[in-house]
Amino acid sequence: IKFYLIIENNLSAWKFKPNNTRPYLITCPFEFNGKYPKFVSLTKKPCDDAENLLEVFNVQPENGVKKKFGVCSKQIYYPDRTIGIRFIEWVHLLRILGADKIFFSIKYLHQEVFEVVNYFEEQGIVETWPFLEPSGISDIDLNSRQTYILEMTMLADCFFRIMNLYEYVAVLDIDEVIMPVNPQDMNWSDMMKRILEQNHKIIDGYRVLWAYYPDLGAKPNPNIPSYHYMLQHTQRSVEYAKLVKESSYVKSLFSTDRSLVIHNHSPLACVNEGNRCENYDVPTDIAHTSHYRSSVPRDFLSTTFDSTAWKFKKKLIESVAETLFKTNHRP
């Protein structure tokens, strides 16, 4: 058994407390005549009696061909029914952009939001699983950095579940969209084709800078239904967020053939020598990450008009209206 100690080193900046639960990546190479085990057990010492049974996820693509884009989102906790409309808009926009399916674990949902999620799951648009907290974490720790560590662990779990199925995986929250900026690019496939024409190297992660869309209380556009949060927000920060410690203020498309461990923003460990990762910073004239926030840092309050999302306005409005009708979800 081999431990990827580089993962522990990268996480040292997260300031673990002595008894914090923390993630490890453990690899166990084996030869099994071309077959895979259905379950494995972990023990502290060789030949100890096993006290656990862990299911092996080995989902393979149909016909052996990966689809293009999958999306992982962190565990969702939406006690407010009004978030359901934003969730519907977000899911449909990601689908228009080329996301084949969106994956996340459920912690708590308002009943009306649960019905929306269930509808999308029946349509094969999303896939969910229950959120399970590791044992031994105190409420005090869950209200601090431990919550963040747990969130990253859940995202890693999502990535490992679907990495065999998609060429690229994006990690996005409900207030984020990787947006193709070039007028000719109508989806992520167009965007990636343009990126690959400019950069021919094999890359582990394609990082896309944040552009803030603050909630400035602007009057709704009368030609767009008022419940469309993203289509109604057309004031973008003039300044783009900058990289901090090579990770923050970006969202990435992770290569599933290259990435070993992912972070909310950038890959943490990859298949290169020393597990180091090579990233490509996507120019902002090709794409940015539209980050919709009720409040933004002071440096980003200066805004400019940006209606890039309106490229998808007609189809998005129609798709959202249909889902609202079929789920009986009230705006």
C-alpha positions as CSV (number, residue, x, y, z in Angstrom):
1,I,0.0,0.0,0.0
2,K,1.4,3.4,-0.9
3,F,0.4,6.7,0.7
4,Y,0.4,9.8,-1.4
5,L,2.1,12.0,1.3
6,I,2.0,15.0,-1.1
7,I,-1.7,15.2,-0.3
8,E,-1.0,15.6,3.4
9,N,1.6,18.2,2.7
10,N,-0.7,20.3,0.5
11,L,-3.4,20.2,3.2
12,S,-1.0,21.4,5.9
13,A,-1.9,25.0,5.1
14,W,-5.5,24.2,6.2
15,K,-4.3,24.3,9.8
16,F,-5.7,21.1,11.2
17,K,-6.4,20.8,14.9
18,P,-4.9,17.7,16.6
19,N,-8.1,15.7,16.5
20,N,-9.5,16.9,13.2
21,T,-10.8,14.4,10.7
22,R,-8.7,14.7,7.6
23,P,-8.6,13.1,4.1
24,Y,-5.9,10.7,2.8
25,L,-5.4,9.2,-0.7
26,I,-4.4,5.6,-0.4
27,T,-3.6,3.5,-3.5
28,C,-3.5,-0.3,-3.5
29,P,-2.3,-1.8,-6.8
30,F,-3.4,-5.3,-7.5
31,E,-3.8,-7.9,-10.3
32,F,-7.1,-9.6,-10.5
33,N,-7.3,-11.2,-13.9
34,G,-8.9,-8.2,-15.4
35,K,-11.7,-8.1,-12.8
36,Y,-12.3,-5.7,-10.0
37,P,-13.4,-6.4,-6.4
38,K,-16.8,-5.2,-5.3
39,F,-15.7,-4.4,-1.8
40,V,-12.4,-3.8,0.1
41,S,-11.6,-3.6,3.8
42,L,-9.0,-1.4,5.6
43,T,-7.1,-2.6,8.6
44,K,-4.5,-0.9,10.8
45,K,-2.0,-3.9,10.5
46,P,-1.6,-6.7,8.0
47,C,-3.8,-9.7,8.8
48,D,-5.9,-7.8,11.4
49,D,-9.6,-8.8,11.5
50,A,-11.5,-6.5,9.1
51,E,-14.2,-4.4,10.8
52,N,-15.4,-2.5,7.7
53,L,-16.5,-3.2,4.2
54,L,-16.1,-0.4,1.6
55,E,-17.9,-0.6,-1.7
56,V,-15.8,-0.2,-4.8
57,F,-17.2,2.2,-7.4
58,N,-16.1,1.1,-10.8
59,V,-18.7,2.5,-13.1
60,Q,-17.5,2.4,-16.7
61,P,-18.9,4.3,-19.7
62,E,-21.1,2.8,-22.3
63,N,-19.2,1.4,-25.3
64,G,-16.0,2.4,-23.4
65,V,-16.2,6.0,-24.5
66,K,-16.3,8.8,-22.0
67,K,-18.8,11.6,-22.3
68,K,-17.5,15.2,-22.3
69,F,-18.4,17.1,-19.2
70,G,-19.6,16.2,-15.7
71,V,-20.2,18.6,-12.9
72,C,-19.7,18.0,-9.1
73,S,-21.3,20.3,-6.6
74,K,-20.8,20.3,-2.9
75,Q,-23.3,18.8,-0.5
76,I,-26.5,20.9,-0.8
77,Y,-28.4,22.4,2.2
78,Y,-31.4,24.4,1.0
79,P,-34.0,24.9,3.7
80,D,-35.5,27.9,1.8
81,R,-38.0,27.1,-1.0
82,T,-37.0,30.2,-2.9
83,I,-33.6,28.8,-3.8
84,G,-35.4,26.2,-6.0
85,I,-35.9,28.7,-8.8
86,R,-32.2,29.6,-8.8
87,F,-31.3,25.9,-8.7
88,I,-33.6,25.3,-11.8
89,E,-32.0,28.2,-13.7
90,W,-28.5,27.0,-12.8
91,V,-29.1,23.4,-13.8
92,H,-30.6,24.3,-17.2
93,L,-27.8,26.8,-18.0
94,L,-25.2,24.1,-17.3
95,R,-27.1,21.7,-19.5
96,I,-27.2,24.3,-22.3
97,L,-23.4,24.7,-21.9
98,G,-22.8,21.0,-22.3
99,A,-22.9,19.4,-18.9
100,D,-24.1,15.8,-19.4
101,K,-25.0,15.4,-15.7
102,I,-24.7,17.2,-12.4
103,F,-23.8,15.3,-9.2
104,F,-24.0,16.2,-5.5
105,S,-24.9,14.8,-2.1
106,I,-28.0,16.0,-0.2
107,K,-27.8,17.2,3.3
108,Y,-31.2,18.9,3.7
109,L,-33.7,20.3,1.3
110,H,-37.0,22.1,1.6
111,Q,-39.8,19.8,0.4
112,E,-40.5,21.9,-2.7
113,V,-36.8,22.0,-3.6
114,F,-36.6,18.2,-3.0
115,E,-39.4,17.8,-5.5
116,V,-37.5,19.8,-8.1
117,V,-34.3,17.7,-7.5
118,N,-36.3,14.5,-7.7
119,Y,-37.8,15.7,-11.1
120,F,-34.3,16.4,-12.5
121,E,-33.1,13.0,-11.2
122,E,-36.0,11.3,-13.0
123,Q,-35.0,13.1,-16.2
124,G,-31.4,11.8,-15.8
125,I,-30.1,15.4,-15.5
126,V,-28.8,15.1,-11.9
127,E,-27.7,12.3,-9.7
128,T,-27.7,12.5,-5.9
129,W,-26.7,10.4,-2.9
130,P,-27.2,11.0,0.9
131,F,-24.7,13.2,2.7
132,L,-22.9,11.2,5.4
133,E,-20.9,12.9,8.0
134,P,-17.8,11.0,9.3
135,S,-18.2,9.9,12.9
136,G,-16.3,11.6,15.7
137,I,-16.6,15.2,14.5
138,S,-17.8,17.6,17.2
139,D,-20.3,20.4,16.5
140,I,-17.6,22.9,17.4
141,D,-15.3,21.6,14.7
142,L,-18.1,21.4,12.2
143,N,-18.7,25.1,12.6
144,S,-15.1,25.9,11.8
145,R,-12.4,24.7,9.4
146,Q,-13.5,21.1,9.7
147,T,-16.6,22.0,7.7
148,Y,-14.4,23.1,4.8
149,I,-12.2,20.0,5.0
150,L,-15.4,17.8,4.9
151,E,-16.7,19.8,1.9
152,M,-13.4,19.1,0.0
153,T,-13.7,15.4,1.0
154,M,-17.2,15.2,-0.4
155,L,-16.1,16.8,-3.7
156,A,-13.2,14.3,-4.0
157,D,-15.7,11.5,-3.4
158,C,-17.9,12.9,-6.2
159,F,-14.8,13.1,-8.5
160,F,-13.8,9.5,-7.9
161,R,-17.3,8.3,-8.5
162,I,-17.5,9.8,-12.0
163,M,-14.0,10.2,-13.3
164,N,-14.3,7.1,-15.5
165,L,-17.4,8.6,-17.2
166,Y,-16.3,12.1,-18.3
167,E,-13.3,13.6,-20.0
168,Y,-13.6,16.8,-17.8
169,V,-15.2,17.5,-14.5
170,A,-16.1,20.9,-13.2
171,V,-16.7,21.7,-9.6
172,L,-19.3,24.5,-9.3
173,D,-21.6,25.9,-6.7
174,I,-25.1,27.1,-7.5
175,D,-23.9,30.7,-7.8
176,E,-21.1,29.9,-10.3
177,V,-21.0,29.2,-14.1
178,I,-18.0,28.7,-16.3
179,M,-19.1,31.1,-19.1
180,P,-17.7,31.0,-22.7
181,V,-17.1,34.7,-23.5
182,N,-16.3,34.6,-27.2
183,P,-19.5,35.4,-29.1
184,Q,-19.0,32.4,-31.4
185,D,-18.7,29.9,-28.5
186,M,-22.1,28.6,-27.6
187,N,-21.0,25.8,-25.2
188,W,-18.1,24.3,-23.3
189,S,-17.1,22.1,-26.3
190,D,-16.6,25.3,-28.5
191,M,-14.7,26.9,-25.6
192,M,-12.4,23.9,-25.2
193,K,-11.7,23.7,-28.9
194,R,-10.6,27.3,-28.8
195,I,-8.5,26.7,-25.8
196,L,-6.8,23.7,-27.3
197,E,-6.0,25.6,-30.5
198,Q,-4.0,28.0,-28.4
199,N,-2.4,25.6,-26.0
200,H,-1.3,22.2,-27.3
201,K,0.3,20.8,-24.1
202,I,-1.3,18.1,-22.0
203,I,-2.8,19.9,-19.1
204,D,-4.2,18.7,-15.8
205,G,-6.5,21.6,-15.0
206,Y,-8.0,24.5,-17.1
207,R,-8.4,27.4,-14.6
208,V,-11.0,30.1,-15.3
209,L,-10.9,33.4,-13.3
210,W,-13.8,34.7,-11.3
211,A,-15.8,37.6,-12.6
212,Y,-18.2,38.9,-9.9
213,Y,-21.8,39.7,-10.6
214,P,-22.9,41.6,-7.5
215,D,-26.4,42.1,-6.4
216,L,-26.7,45.9,-6.7
217,G,-30.5,46.1,-6.6
218,A,-30.8,47.0,-10.3
219,K,-34.4,47.2,-11.7
220,P,-35.5,44.0,-13.4
221,N,-35.3,43.8,-17.2
222,P,-39.0,43.8,-18.3
223,N,-38.2,41.5,-21.2
224,I,-36.9,38.7,-18.9
225,P,-39.0,37.0,-16.2
226,S,-38.1,38.5,-12.9
227,Y,-37.3,35.2,-11.3
228,H,-34.3,34.6,-13.6
229,Y,-31.5,35.6,-11.2
230,M,-28.6,35.1,-13.6
231,L,-30.2,36.6,-16.7
232,Q,-31.3,39.6,-14.7
233,H,-27.8,40.3,-13.3
234,T,-25.8,42.0,-16.0
235,Q,-23.5,44.2,-14.0
236,R,-20.0,42.5,-13.9
237,S,-17.0,43.6,-11.9
238,V,-14.6,45.5,-14.1
239,E,-11.7,43.8,-12.4
240,Y,-11.3,40.0,-12.5
241,A,-10.3,38.2,-9.3
242,K,-6.6,37.3,-9.2
243,L,-4.9,34.1,-8.4
244,V,-3.9,33.7,-4.8
245,K,-1.4,31.0,-3.9
246,E,-2.1,29.4,-7.3
247,S,-5.5,28.2,-6.3
248,S,-8.1,30.7,-5.2
249,Y,-10.6,32.8,-7.2
250,V,-10.8,30.4,-10.1
251,K,-12.9,27.4,-11.1
252,S,-11.4,24.6,-13.2
253,L,-12.2,22.0,-15.7
254,F,-10.3,19.0,-14.4
255,S,-8.9,16.4,-16.8
256,T,-10.0,13.1,-15.4
257,D,-7.1,11.3,-17.1
258,R,-4.6,13.6,-15.3
259,S,-6.0,14.6,-11.9
260,L,-5.6,12.5,-8.8
261,V,-7.1,14.7,-6.2
262,I,-9.1,17.8,-6.7
263,H,-9.8,21.0,-4.7
264,N,-12.7,23.4,-5.0
265,H,-10.5,25.5,-7.3
266,S,-7.6,23.7,-8.8
267,P,-6.2,20.1,-8.9
268,L,-4.1,19.2,-5.8
269,A,-2.3,16.2,-7.1
270,C,-1.8,14.8,-10.6
271,V,-0.2,11.9,-12.5
272,N,3.0,13.9,-13.2
273,E,6.3,13.3,-11.5
274,G,6.0,14.2,-7.8
275,N,2.3,14.4,-8.3
276,R,2.7,18.0,-9.3
277,C,-0.1,19.6,-11.4
278,E,0.2,21.7,-14.6
279,N,-2.6,24.2,-15.1
280,Y,-3.6,26.5,-18.0
281,D,-5.0,29.9,-17.1
282,V,-7.7,30.5,-19.6
283,P,-7.6,34.0,-21.1
284,T,-10.6,36.1,-20.0
285,D,-11.5,36.8,-23.7
286,I,-12.3,33.1,-24.0
287,A,-14.0,32.4,-20.7
288,H,-14.6,33.6,-17.2
289,T,-16.4,32.1,-14.2
290,S,-19.5,34.1,-13.6
291,H,-19.8,34.4,-9.8
292,Y,-23.1,35.7,-8.6
293,R,-22.9,37.2,-5.1
294,S,-25.2,39.2,-2.9
295,S,-22.1,41.1,-1.7
296,V,-18.5,41.3,-3.1
297,P,-15.2,42.6,-1.9
298,R,-14.8,46.3,-2.1
299,D,-12.2,46.1,-4.9
300,F,-14.9,44.7,-7.2
301,L,-17.8,47.1,-6.7
302,S,-16.9,49.0,-9.9
303,T,-19.0,47.3,-12.6
304,T,-19.6,47.2,-16.3
305,F,-22.6,45.9,-18.4
306,D,-22.1,42.3,-19.4
307,S,-24.9,40.4,-21.0
308,T,-22.9,37.3,-22.1
309,A,-25.5,35.0,-20.6
310,W,-28.1,36.4,-22.9
311,K,-26.7,34.2,-25.7
312,F,-28.7,31.5,-24.1
313,K,-31.7,33.6,-23.1
314,K,-34.4,32.1,-25.3
315,K,-33.6,28.5,-24.6
316,L,-33.0,29.1,-20.9
317,I,-36.3,31.0,-20.3
318,E,-38.2,28.2,-22.1
319,S,-36.5,25.4,-20.2
320,V,-37.0,27.0,-16.8
321,A,-40.6,27.8,-17.5
322,E,-41.3,24.2,-18.5
323,T,-39.7,22.9,-15.3
324,L,-41.6,25.3,-13.2
325,F,-44.8,24.1,-14.8
326,K,-44.1,20.4,-14.5
327,T,-42.9,20.6,-10.9
328,N,-45.6,23.1,-9.9
329,H,-42.9,25.3,-8.3
330,R,-44.2,28.8,-7.7
331,P,-41.9,31.7,-8.7
